[in-house]
Amino acid sequence: MTTDTAPPVSRPRRARAAFRRWRYARPFWSAIWTGLGGFIIFFLPLAPLGKILQVGIGGIAGMAGGIVLMAMALLTLLLPSQRHTAGIIAVVAGVASFPLSNLGGLFIGMILAVLGGSMAFGWMPNKPPKKWRRFRRLPAPADAASAPDRPLALPGEPA
């Protein structure tokens, strides 16, 4: 007696499949790029506190821009419905980091922030595929031998 049961799925495989489903339901890569850009902008001007206080508003503005970008990355991941707002704020903060913080993290952080923000703005959630046919066959009449072939009916027509 044989049974046709599938082998049990391992726990790491189930966890990876669950993460993949979660990742596809969100603008994952836009959050990664935005967060990485914010990280670069935040930590590039990072120096001892005495140096930051000597630099003044420039060092603090760079750190604030990086924090805003990392917050927008988290917002994009946790609330995908707010992706448009987070994307616009990320692009504005990325461009504003150019004059405020070491040329936008030496251009790298600014480019990553703008890329991630624009990806968040343009991301669309997956929609289930439509399961309908354009044409359908009419049911065969009771006396199929005597009835001629009937044409295909359009979706809105009665059967």
C-alpha positions in Angstrom: 0.0 0.0 0.0 1.6 3.2 -1.1 0.5 6.7 -0.3 1.0 9.7 -2.5 1.9 12.2 0.1 4.4 14.9 -0.4 7.5 14.9 1.8 7.3 17.4 4.7 8.5 20.8 4.0 11.4 22.0 6.1 11.1 25.0 8.4 13.7 27.1 6.6 11.9 26.5 3.3 8.6 27.6 4.8 10.2 30.7 6.3 11.8 31.6 3.0 8.4 31.1 1.2 6.7 33.3 3.8 9.3 36.0 3.4 9.0 35.9 -0.4 5.2 36.3 -0.1 5.7 39.3 2.3 8.4 40.8 0.1 6.3 40.6 -3.1 3.4 42.4 -1.3 5.6 45.5 -0.7 8.0 47.8 -2.5 10.9 45.9 -1.0 13.8 47.1 -3.2 12.8 50.7 -3.1 12.9 50.5 0.7 16.3 48.9 0.6 17.7 51.6 -1.8 16.2 54.5 0.2 17.4 53.1 3.5 20.9 52.5 2.1 21.0 56.1 0.8 19.8 57.4 4.2 22.5 55.3 5.9 25.2 56.7 3.7 24.0 60.3 4.2 23.7 59.8 7.9 27.0 58.2 8.6 29.2 59.9 6.1 29.4 63.2 8.0 29.4 61.3 11.3 32.3 62.5 13.5 32.9 62.9 17.2 30.3 65.2 18.8 32.7 68.0 19.3 33.5 68.1 15.5 29.7 68.0 14.6 29.1 70.9 17.0 32.0 72.9 15.4 30.6 72.2 11.9 27.2 73.5 13.0 24.0 73.1 11.1 25.6 71.3 8.2 26.5 68.2 10.2 23.1 68.2 12.0 21.2 68.7 8.7 23.0 65.8 7.2 22.2 63.5 10.1 18.5 64.7 10.0 18.3 64.0 6.3 19.6 60.5 6.8 17.2 59.8 9.6 14.3 61.1 7.5 15.3 58.8 4.6 15.7 55.7 6.8 12.2 56.5 8.3 10.7 56.7 4.8 12.3 53.3 4.0 10.6 51.8 7.1 7.3 53.5 6.2 7.5 52.1 2.7 8.0 48.6 4.1 5.5 48.7 6.9 2.7 50.7 5.2 2.9 50.1 1.4 -0.4 52.0 1.0 1.6 55.2 1.9 4.2 54.6 -0.7 3.4 57.7 -2.7 3.9 60.1 0.2 7.0 58.3 1.4 8.5 58.2 -2.2 8.0 61.9 -2.7 9.5 62.8 0.7 12.4 60.4 0.0 13.1 62.1 -3.3 12.9 65.6 -1.8 15.1 64.6 1.2 17.6 63.0 -1.2 17.9 66.0 -3.4 18.0 68.3 -0.3 20.9 66.3 1.0 23.1 67.6 -1.9 23.6 71.1 -0.5 23.1 70.1 3.2 25.4 67.1 3.7 28.7 66.6 1.9 27.2 66.7 -1.6 24.5 64.2 -0.7 26.8 61.6 0.7 29.3 62.1 -2.1 26.5 61.7 -4.6 26.1 58.0 -3.8 23.5 58.5 -1.0 21.6 61.1 -3.0 21.4 58.9 -6.0 20.3 55.9 -4.0 17.7 58.0 -2.1 16.3 59.4 -5.4 16.3 55.9 -7.0 14.5 54.3 -4.0 12.0 57.1 -3.7 11.1 57.0 -7.3 10.7 53.2 -7.2 8.4 53.5 -4.2 6.3 56.1 -6.0 6.0 53.9 -9.1 5.5 50.5 -7.4 2.1 48.8 -8.0 0.8 45.9 -5.9 0.4 42.6 -7.7 -3.2 41.9 -8.8 -4.6 38.4 -9.1 -4.8 37.2 -12.7 -8.3 37.5 -14.3 -10.0 34.2 -14.8 -12.5 34.8 -17.6 -12.6 34.0 -21.2 -13.4 36.4 -24.0 -15.7 34.0 -25.8 -17.6 31.0 -24.5 -19.3 28.2 -26.3 -23.1 28.0 -26.1 -24.4 24.7 -24.6 -25.2 22.1 -27.1 -28.9 21.6 -27.8 -30.6 18.5 -26.6 -30.8 17.2 -30.1 -27.2 18.0 -31.2 -27.5 15.9 -34.4 -30.4 18.0 -35.9 -29.2 21.4 -34.8 -26.7 23.3 -36.9 -23.5 24.6 -35.4 -24.1 27.7 -33.4 -21.7 30.7 -33.3 -19.7 31.7 -30.3 -21.6 34.1 -28.0 -20.0 37.3 -26.6 -19.7 37.7 -22.8 -22.7 39.9 -22.3 -25.2 38.0 -24.5 -27.7 35.5 -23.1 -26.9 31.9 -23.6 
